[in-house]
């Protein structure tokens, strides 16, 4: 039971009234009235405290019911909705609710205050954003309910403890899945270019500009009109993603480790590949290949990838690019699109990466994805007015220049390149993959 502000005001007011009563009839305290004023003040305070106690204890029989919806899997770096349900009893209620969420989370609103009428049910929704994957303890709900007289808060805990797991960006995966499904089903019309693929899709009438080599002469003879084959990109291809979890991937970018941005992009690309009918496999490496999921197709593969990759964390080790590529070359003999997600600093530091990606070119289609820090971009393109800011801008410009030289070396070796801000890499990577599929580059 906690006194309300009204109790403190009454106690202070009673004390002031007693002091005024003790000075009646003069400018100074009257000794004869002082004793009576003290007794009166103490009596008044006792009545207020007794009324507060009665108000607090009587509220317990009319407590509201507060529950939290079960939290399943939360997405890292996202505003995850948390829903509380409040139900009042047979009397109106003024309540305060504080959820004991994990301290590592960022919430939209820590304390909720609301006034409800009797026999009323109301839902409260706020958001919680985690910045690291793993399991967290979610505590009880702390509830305060103001008494009918407004003198005391009845304070108690609603037992709602649970363990929640923070996964990669599942919210983004759901949005991407809906987008890809709409594209596949035709709600978003998919352009199909004649001659751009290798798999037969349909026959249609010959039109001006069509390639004569695609005329189906047998079908033309049977139907007595010129028909051409419509080809589309081959669907059942192989996609292998290599995710670096080495030293450079431990850096923080926009509140998340660079590895987490890479992991989100890896799963988004895997989802897109599986939706397009490809076999998808993933390897995670540092000084060695620590995790390897062989290429498979089907939606069960995505669930397997999520459960396998979620516990992995980056480490302060230099990655062995040649070792990772050698593992892929040994285990994946069929031609595949090999996407390596990492980061680069300069041409010298990326020499091993260049040698590794060049080794893939003879059999596979190598694709290097690098995660840029948008803060470095902002610093490099900002106007400066002070000497420290000017030096910082010069350093940022030099970093970007050295980075570009390293990426140009990769391009010269026939490696596909995608260099994008870490917080945008998922969307850019999926778009680039869909372009590669549409152009049948694999």
Phi, psi and omega in degrees: 000131183234129178298144176273172179298328181298323179298313180297322179295318179294319179295317178295318179297320178296320179295318179295319179297321178296320179294322178294320180296328181288344181256009181297137178086005179186175180275347182242170180295129178274117183301325182290329181271342184299314181297316179295322180293324178294316178297319180295319180295315179297322178295318178297316179299321180296320178296318180297314181294323177295317178297323178297316180296316179298318181296319181291314182291325180292337181288334184299330180283352184232033181294147175282164176251124181236127179228155175246131177299145182299132179263121182270271181237127180263154181259132180293140176070014181237154172280101180271127181288137175237124185248128175250141178243126182244130178230125180271165179267223186271010177221155177300160183213141169248120187228157172234135182233133173231122181270132179274072179283162177301137184295340179284352182269156173249123185247156180284331181206123184277320183237138181243125178241130180208156178240125184235148174279174182292148178054047183238142176241131181221144178255139176241130179236127172228174184242148177231131182243113175271152182243000176219146177281160179135188179255140183227149176269124177256123188276192181283167174270129176265120186239136172235135180231127183282137180293167183299323181275355180073025184258336185215147172261122171279120188245127178207171179250133174266117185294104181225029183295142175198162176256128181244148180250133177260120183253176169300186189288080179290329178297316177296324178295320178296317179297318179295321179299317178297317180298314181292324178296318178297320179296317182292321184282348177100356176296325166254113190295127181264120180291129180243111185267129179293134177085356182272353183233189181235346181263136179289133180248311183192174172250146175212167181294144179294137178233165179300131179096351179289150180286120180300335181292344181266005178292130176269100188291324179295314179295325178296318180292323182290322187258357174063030171207152186286123180238144179240154178277138172256120181253147176230161181301146178298133184271316187273079177246182183242133178237124178239128179247126175252119183250119178283131175240027183279197191302314183295338182276359178273347183295148180272131177227118179055040175089347180241154173295146179303329177298321179294320174298319178294323178294318177300317179294323179300312181291324177296316178295320178299317178299315179297318179296316180293323177296330180268008174087010181278158169275128186239129174229155183222139173233138176243134188218156166226257173283347176209171177282102185276334181219134178219120176247110184300151181297129174216165177245167178103154183292338176295334178294323180296315178299321178296319180295317181298312182293327181284320187273335185304318183287349187285136179237153177289158182226158181273065178229149176284133182285148176257091182294318181297320178296319179295317180293321178298321178298316179295316181298328180283318186270339182239093182276332178284145181303136183214160169274114182254113182256120178251119182256118185203202174216156180233155177247301180209179184296320183291313181293339183260014182299317180294322177298317178299315180295321182292314182292327177295327180294333181282339191298332185291328184243326186244173174260105183278141183220113182259125180245123180243142186257108183275151177270115182296338178291325176293319176300314182297319179294322182292332184252016181263152175279140183242148178233352180237160181296315178300319179294324179295317176298318180297320178294320179298319178296318180296318179296320179294319178299316180293323179294314178296323179296316181296323178297318179297319180291325178296323176299319178295318180299321180297336178270008178083018180269131174289143186232138168223113178241111186218158175304141185303322182283357178241002192294326184299308182296316181296321181292317179296318178299318180294320178297316179296326175294318178298320178295316182295326180271358178057041181286338179283000000 
